[in-house]
Amino acid sequence: MSLKTVETVRPDAALGAEIVVPGSVANLGGGFDTLGVAVELYLRARIVEVRDDGGSRLTVARSVPAVSGGNAVERAFELAAERTGRRAPSVTVDVTSDIPMAAGLGSSAAATVAGLRVFERVTGPLEDAELLGAATKAEGHADNAAPALFGGLNSVIEVEGAAPYSLRWAWPRDLTLVVATPVVGLATAKARAALPREVPRADAIFNMQRVLALVHALQQGEYDRLREAVKDRLHQSARSSLVPLLSEALALEDPDVLGAFLSGAGPSVALLARAGDEKVATRLSSMYERAGVEATVRTLSVDDQGSRVLESGAVRRSV
């Protein structure tokens, strides 16, 4: 997809702007490659230098934590330039993130969205469809990209020969996610390699029934239906050997735990709980401690805003 050149901003006006992108929890049980929800963990990319030279290149000068190999922020910026054909400046950014990497919490999607939003900030607005299409191209799937872009709970639809799009659903304000992240990384490619190439028809039907039940239960506040609605037969069992205590978390019998599922490709595991209920986080922490598995447990609210730009003072200008 290609858009015409849009000269709506002065590139140097972007100096000091900070792009904020939330992390995300995808799949939510049976919604494999279909559902994702934005959570209050953030990646921030601050524009520290702009050279209006038509270089169409972004460089990450500093990244906390450090990223080895290619940087998804840089790749996304260059992809946006390629897809749109816009003349873009050379941009330098500093990146900080509290989204753990290789943890099933959307760190890669957040970095990709940050690169796209930086490109948009220095060249002019992009349509939502173009942003999601570029993010999906970079990520390979849209379920983390949509909530990172738009916030809240999203279901995604990928159409052959056309741009993907997302549907926004309400997330109850009194429902939180309690997420345990073991201190072991799990690359998405490795987690996907563990999946079977084919699934029985009965399992496909099982998941379709439950993902519809989940969306309905969330819209109607029917929390007693969530435990069944987040069950899955497509991906979680195949990944259980890669994810510490996944089977134990899925089997938790606790009235305060409204549902349990793998967060994205893992190794994070997520529980649904009522806001303010600290017992679930305590129970989850204790489970990992007893097993001798080091893990960080976070209680995360849903981010409703998605990616956004915070304006601030300029840092340095190059011509």
C-alpha positions as CSV (number, residue, x, y, z in Angstrom):
1,M,0.0,0.0,0.0
2,S,1.3,3.5,-0.9
3,L,0.3,6.9,0.2
4,K,1.1,10.2,-1.4
5,T,3.7,12.5,0.2
6,V,2.1,14.6,2.9
7,E,4.0,17.7,4.0
8,T,2.0,18.6,7.1
9,V,4.7,18.9,9.7
10,R,8.1,20.5,10.0
11,P,10.5,17.7,10.9
12,D,12.4,19.8,13.4
13,A,9.1,20.5,15.2
14,A,9.3,16.9,16.4
15,L,12.4,17.4,18.5
16,G,11.8,16.4,22.1
17,A,8.6,14.6,21.4
18,E,8.2,11.3,23.2
19,I,6.2,8.4,21.6
20,V,4.6,6.2,24.3
21,V,3.4,2.7,23.4
22,P,1.8,0.2,25.7
23,G,2.6,-3.5,26.0
24,S,0.0,-6.1,25.4
25,V,-1.4,-9.5,26.3
26,A,-2.4,-11.5,23.2
27,N,-4.6,-14.6,22.6
28,L,-6.4,-14.5,26.0
29,G,-6.7,-18.3,25.9
30,G,-8.6,-19.4,22.8
31,G,-8.2,-16.2,20.8
32,F,-5.0,-17.4,19.1
33,D,-3.8,-14.7,16.7
34,T,-7.1,-13.0,17.1
35,L,-7.4,-11.1,20.5
36,G,-5.1,-8.7,22.2
37,V,-5.4,-6.2,25.1
38,A,-3.1,-3.3,25.9
39,V,-1.7,-3.1,29.4
40,E,0.0,-0.5,31.5
41,L,3.6,-1.3,30.7
42,Y,5.3,1.1,28.3
43,L,8.0,1.7,25.8
44,R,9.0,5.3,25.2
45,A,11.0,6.6,22.2
46,R,12.2,10.2,22.6
47,I,13.2,12.1,19.5
48,V,16.6,13.7,20.2
49,E,17.9,14.7,16.8
50,V,16.3,15.4,13.3
51,R,18.3,16.0,10.2
52,D,16.2,17.1,7.3
53,D,18.3,15.4,4.7
54,G,15.9,12.9,3.1
55,G,17.8,10.0,4.6
56,S,14.6,8.2,5.7
57,R,16.5,6.5,8.5
58,L,16.0,6.1,12.2
59,T,18.9,5.4,14.6
60,V,18.5,4.3,18.3
61,A,21.3,6.1,20.1
62,R,20.5,4.7,23.5
63,S,18.3,1.8,24.5
64,V,17.4,0.8,28.1
65,P,17.4,-2.1,28.4
66,A,20.0,-2.7,25.6
67,V,18.9,-4.5,22.5
68,S,21.3,-6.9,20.7
69,G,21.1,-7.2,16.9
70,G,18.6,-5.3,14.8
71,N,16.2,-2.9,16.5
72,A,12.5,-3.2,15.7
73,V,12.1,0.6,16.1
74,E,14.6,1.2,13.4
75,R,13.1,-1.5,11.1
76,A,9.6,-0.1,11.4
77,F,10.6,3.4,10.5
78,E,12.4,2.2,7.4
79,L,9.4,0.0,6.5
80,A,7.0,3.0,6.8
81,A,9.3,5.0,4.5
82,E,9.3,2.2,1.9
83,R,5.6,1.6,2.0
84,T,4.5,5.2,1.9
85,G,7.2,6.6,-0.4
86,R,7.4,9.7,1.7
87,R,10.5,11.8,2.0
88,A,11.6,11.5,5.6
89,P,14.5,13.0,7.6
90,S,17.2,11.1,9.5
91,V,16.0,10.7,13.1
92,T,17.8,9.8,16.3
93,V,15.9,8.5,19.3
94,D,16.5,7.3,22.8
95,V,14.4,4.4,23.9
96,T,13.4,3.2,27.4
97,S,11.1,0.3,28.1
98,D,9.5,-1.4,31.1
99,I,8.0,-4.1,28.9
100,P,10.1,-7.3,29.5
101,M,11.6,-8.7,26.2
102,A,10.8,-12.2,25.0
103,A,8.2,-12.5,27.7
104,G,4.9,-12.6,25.8
105,L,4.0,-9.0,26.7
106,G,4.2,-7.4,23.3
107,S,7.7,-5.8,23.5
108,S,8.4,-6.4,19.8
109,A,5.0,-5.0,18.8
110,A,5.5,-1.9,21.0
111,A,8.9,-1.2,19.4
112,T,7.4,-1.6,15.9
113,V,4.6,0.8,16.7
114,A,7.0,3.3,18.2
115,G,9.0,3.3,14.9
116,L,5.8,3.9,12.9
117,R,4.7,6.6,15.2
118,V,8.1,8.4,15.0
119,F,7.8,8.2,11.2
120,E,4.3,9.7,11.4
121,R,5.5,12.4,13.7
122,V,8.2,13.7,11.3
123,T,6.3,13.3,8.0
124,G,2.6,13.7,8.8
125,P,-0.4,11.6,9.8
126,L,-1.0,8.1,8.5
127,E,-4.3,6.3,8.4
128,D,-5.1,3.6,11.0
129,A,-5.2,1.0,8.2
130,E,-1.8,1.9,7.0
131,L,-0.3,1.8,10.5
132,L,-1.8,-1.6,11.3
133,G,-0.9,-2.9,7.9
134,A,2.8,-1.9,8.4
135,A,2.9,-3.2,11.9
136,T,1.4,-6.5,10.8
137,K,3.9,-6.8,8.0
138,A,6.7,-6.2,10.5
139,E,5.3,-8.5,13.2
140,G,3.8,-11.3,11.0
141,H,0.5,-11.1,12.9
142,A,-1.7,-8.3,14.1
143,D,-3.0,-9.4,17.6
144,N,-0.3,-7.5,19.5
145,A,0.0,-4.6,17.1
146,A,-3.6,-3.5,17.3
147,P,-3.7,-2.9,21.0
148,A,-0.3,-1.3,21.0
149,L,-1.6,1.1,18.4
150,F,-5.1,1.7,19.6
151,G,-5.3,0.6,23.2
152,G,-8.0,-1.5,24.9
153,L,-9.2,-4.9,23.8
154,N,-9.0,-5.6,20.1
155,S,-9.9,-8.4,17.8
156,V,-8.1,-8.5,14.4
157,I,-9.1,-9.5,10.9
158,E,-6.5,-10.2,8.3
159,V,-7.8,-10.1,4.7
160,E,-5.9,-11.6,1.8
161,G,-4.9,-8.8,-0.6
162,A,-6.1,-6.0,1.7
163,A,-5.1,-4.2,4.8
164,P,-5.9,-5.9,8.2
165,Y,-8.3,-4.1,10.5
166,S,-9.3,-4.3,14.1
167,L,-12.5,-4.2,16.1
168,R,-12.5,-2.5,19.5
169,W,-14.3,-4.1,22.5
170,A,-15.0,-2.8,25.9
171,W,-12.8,-4.0,28.8
172,P,-14.4,-3.9,32.2
173,R,-12.7,-1.3,34.5
174,D,-13.0,-3.6,37.5
175,L,-11.1,-6.4,35.8
176,T,-7.2,-6.6,36.0
177,L,-4.6,-9.0,34.7
178,V,-2.2,-10.6,37.2
179,V,0.9,-11.6,35.2
180,A,3.8,-13.8,36.2
181,T,6.9,-13.5,34.1
182,P,9.6,-16.1,34.8
183,V,13.2,-15.1,34.4
184,V,13.6,-17.1,31.2
185,G,13.1,-15.7,27.7
186,L,11.1,-17.4,25.0
187,A,11.4,-16.3,21.4
188,T,8.1,-16.1,19.6
189,A,9.6,-18.1,16.7
190,K,10.5,-21.0,19.1
191,A,7.0,-20.9,20.7
192,R,5.4,-21.0,17.2
193,A,7.7,-23.9,16.1
194,A,6.2,-26.0,18.9
195,L,2.7,-25.8,17.4
196,P,1.1,-28.6,15.4
197,R,0.6,-27.9,11.7
198,E,-2.9,-29.3,11.8
199,V,-5.6,-29.4,14.6
200,P,-8.7,-31.6,14.9
201,R,-11.9,-30.0,13.8
202,A,-13.4,-30.6,17.3
203,D,-10.6,-28.5,18.8
204,A,-11.1,-25.7,16.3
205,I,-14.8,-25.6,17.2
206,F,-14.0,-25.7,20.9
207,N,-11.9,-22.6,20.5
208,M,-14.4,-20.7,18.3
209,Q,-17.1,-21.3,20.9
210,R,-15.0,-20.0,23.7
211,V,-13.5,-16.9,22.1
212,L,-17.0,-15.8,21.3
213,A,-18.1,-16.6,24.9
214,L,-15.1,-14.6,26.2
215,V,-15.9,-11.4,24.2
216,H,-19.6,-11.7,25.3
217,A,-18.7,-12.3,28.9
218,L,-16.4,-9.2,29.0
219,Q,-19.0,-7.0,27.4
220,Q,-21.8,-8.2,29.8
221,G,-19.7,-8.4,33.0
222,E,-20.5,-12.1,33.3
223,Y,-17.3,-13.0,35.3
224,D,-18.6,-16.4,36.3
225,R,-18.2,-17.5,32.6
226,L,-14.6,-16.3,32.2
227,R,-12.9,-19.4,33.5
228,E,-14.5,-21.6,30.8
229,A,-14.3,-18.9,28.1
230,V,-10.4,-18.6,28.3
231,K,-9.9,-22.3,27.8
232,D,-7.9,-23.4,24.7
233,R,-7.0,-26.5,22.7
234,L,-4.9,-24.9,19.9
235,H,-1.7,-23.7,21.4
236,Q,-1.3,-23.8,25.2
237,S,-0.8,-27.5,25.6
238,A,1.8,-27.5,22.8
239,R,3.8,-24.8,24.6
240,S,3.5,-26.1,28.2
241,S,6.9,-27.8,28.1
242,L,8.4,-24.4,27.2
243,V,6.6,-22.4,29.9
244,P,7.4,-22.9,33.6
245,L,4.3,-23.7,35.7
246,L,1.8,-23.1,32.8
247,S,0.0,-26.3,33.5
248,E,-0.2,-25.6,37.2
249,A,-1.5,-22.0,36.6
250,L,-4.2,-23.3,34.2
251,A,-5.3,-25.8,36.8
252,L,-5.6,-23.4,39.7
253,E,-8.8,-23.8,41.6
254,D,-9.4,-20.6,43.4
255,P,-12.6,-18.6,43.5
256,D,-10.7,-15.4,43.3
257,V,-9.0,-16.5,40.0
258,L,-11.6,-15.7,37.3
259,G,-9.5,-17.3,34.5
260,A,-6.0,-18.3,33.5
261,F,-4.1,-18.4,30.3
262,L,-0.7,-18.1,28.6
263,S,0.2,-14.4,27.8
264,G,1.0,-14.3,24.1
265,A,3.6,-16.9,23.2
266,G,4.9,-16.9,26.8
267,P,6.6,-17.5,29.1
268,S,4.4,-15.1,31.0
269,V,1.2,-16.5,32.5
270,A,-1.8,-14.3,33.1
271,L,-4.7,-14.6,35.6
272,L,-7.9,-12.5,35.5
273,A,-8.9,-11.0,38.8
274,R,-11.1,-8.3,40.2
275,A,-9.4,-4.9,40.6
276,G,-8.1,-4.4,44.1
277,D,-7.9,-8.2,44.9
278,E,-4.4,-8.7,46.1
279,K,-4.9,-12.3,47.0
280,V,-4.5,-13.5,43.4
281,A,-1.0,-11.9,43.0
282,T,0.0,-13.4,46.4
283,R,-1.2,-16.8,45.4
284,L,0.6,-16.6,42.0
285,S,3.9,-15.4,43.6
286,S,3.7,-18.2,46.2
287,M,3.2,-20.8,43.5
288,Y,6.4,-19.8,41.7
289,E,8.4,-19.5,44.9
290,R,7.4,-23.0,46.0
291,A,8.6,-24.4,42.7
292,G,11.9,-22.5,43.0
293,V,11.2,-20.5,39.8
294,E,12.3,-16.9,39.8
295,A,9.5,-14.7,38.4
296,T,8.2,-11.2,38.6
297,V,4.5,-10.8,39.3
298,R,2.7,-7.7,38.1
299,T,-0.9,-6.6,38.5
300,L,-1.7,-4.7,35.3
301,S,-4.6,-2.5,34.4
302,V,-5.7,-2.2,30.8
303,D,-4.4,0.8,28.8
304,D,-7.3,2.5,26.9
305,Q,-5.3,5.1,25.1
306,G,-2.9,3.1,23.0
307,S,0.2,4.7,21.4
308,R,0.4,8.5,21.7
309,V,2.8,11.5,21.5
310,L,3.9,13.6,24.4
311,E,5.3,16.9,23.3
312,S,8.2,18.5,25.2
313,G,11.2,20.8,24.7
314,A,13.7,20.4,21.9
315,V,17.0,18.6,22.6
316,R,19.2,19.3,19.6
317,R,18.7,20.4,16.0
318,S,21.0,19.4,13.1
319,V,20.8,20.9,9.6
